[in-house]
Amino acid sequence: MCGIVGYIGYRKAQDVILRGLGRLEYRGYDSAGAAILSGKKVKIIKKQGKLKILAAELSDNPIAGTIGIGHTRWATHGVPSDANAHPHSDCAGKIAVVHNGIIENYLDLKRELKKSGHRFISETDTEVIPHLIEKFYKGNLEEAVRNAVKMLKGSYAIAVIHEDEPSKVVGARCDSPLIVGVGKDENFLASDVPAILDYTHNVIYLDNHDIVVITKDGVTVKDMSGRIIRKKPSLINWDISQAEKSGYKHFMLKEIFEQGDVIEKIIDERIRDGRVRFDELKIKDADFKGIKNISIVACGTAYHAGLTGKYMLEEYAKVPCSVDTSSEFRYRNPIVNRDTLVIIVSQSGETADSLAALREAKKKGCRVLGICNVLGSSIAREAHGVIYTHAGPEIAVASTKAYTAQLATFYLITLHLAYIRKTVSAAGLKALIKEFKRCAGLMNDLLSEYKSDYNIIAAYAQEFKKYYHLKHNKSYFLYLARNINYPNALEGALKLKEISYISAEGYPAGEMKHGPIALIDENPWVVCIAAQSKTYDKMLSNIQEIKARGGILIAIVTEGDKEMVHHNVNYTIEIPPVDELFSPLLVVIPLQLMAYYVALEFGHDIDQPRNLAKSVTVE
Ligand code: F6R
């Protein structure tokens, strides 16, 4: 939800800002802008639309200067437009501010500021910030920013420049991410690490209520009362090449293809001497032993990983488990207590609802474990313990490798708990670990079948598009599954709708007869996850019921399935044979590819789907 960049140093600020924003475009992409201190003036340029529009404008009319701030927007208050794009400025046009977050009391502040003569030109909540800074400015920008943010309710990460103090950029954060990139004779501010990795690998993660001043050769972090806080930079151990497309058409496709290696690496790192090791985890084995129940809380794709986690944890670790979306958990007053382990799952570690749920769980005295991908993110820092998924940077808005890395982490937690709580025998655990490792290899084998653009899933997507037009755009997708693959039905539907804008629903196949079967005629394409499992026969019956009503069927089956040929499905997709427990890791691959190829057929912007953003830092 919006990306911000700040730069001070010796390079052309516009180049650093554009490059940094390019790496943050996943956070929002409906408009972009920059403010650069050029000569003695703050020059602002902002454009509705993707970053390339701003880049073209800056290429035609470059702005000289080595200090600046930039923004890529995901609109909350006010439509995407040039006027609502950031940076925003004060009445005198001397201050420029970029902001990620939401100022909840902006209407009250705006009313007051207007009364004292401040003029506003946008519909945004952000515009109150430069006016507050203007109001408090008495020759010290840092102090004015501190006083201004004290007035704000809500969330913010901001970067500010002022033409009367041309040798600094000031930043502040509360509940929206902000990092400092520490360079040599140059320093950076950014919403996320990829924005600065071209220049430095040394990063300071700011905390809530920090105020930071970066100059060409220094970084000073202070708290709200102006006391200096010493922070050591962390060294980022991954490279920018991991945040590039490496020859793939889209980040999403690249990330799908990375999944086998990601899972292999996770297993290598975490399983040593036949045991699961969570080196960074601060929660002790004894604490895990005492847990009476688990409550998993997450949003979107991470929620689907959590739902899958419930199946494995209950079956193998024998712990009662509930799963909530974060936005429900935080308001429904759940019955959780000090005997509950709350697991918050979040790729970004910044999702506002998940962060609020985490705080709610802590208030209720629960142990909170974060499963996060982004190092140093808010959820990772605020949880009692964190397990990083180590999937590497996920750039495509539609989550793929973060999902399978979350699934892998749930397998690890399950094996760990089963070991500590002795719910599976030593021989049983050994066999499960062996199968888990084998499954990671199978993921790579399966992916290799789809290396070429001319694969069967791409062909099915072409067929779907033809059919869709034939049926006057009335065709849509239904995903059905049972047991541990049911969450994959939800995930397949989510992937498809978010990047192809085609209606899709995921359902437990057994629920069909309780309503959704009324939808079945010749319009829907029904994806039935019918890999070998203890509910395979039940899936065959569901397939018959759909066939009898004219639905077009795609069956995901296990290689060597002899039965399905008798069921006259329209299309089949095979996955290698694997224990049902681990099958979600394989089943999801064709689902992700199906979503990808359908969106490709329809010519959509796959990595940056409309209305979405990677990191949802608003409620
Ligand atoms: C879907 C997707 C979203 C996220 C959700 C939670 O492809 O990416 O549904 O899973 O916004 O985000 P995180 O995991 O960052 O908390």
Residues whose N, C-alpha, C, O or C-beta is under 5 A from the ligand:
A	BS01	F6R	C299 G300 T301 A302 V345 S346 Q347 S348 G349 T351 V397 A398 S399 K614 V616
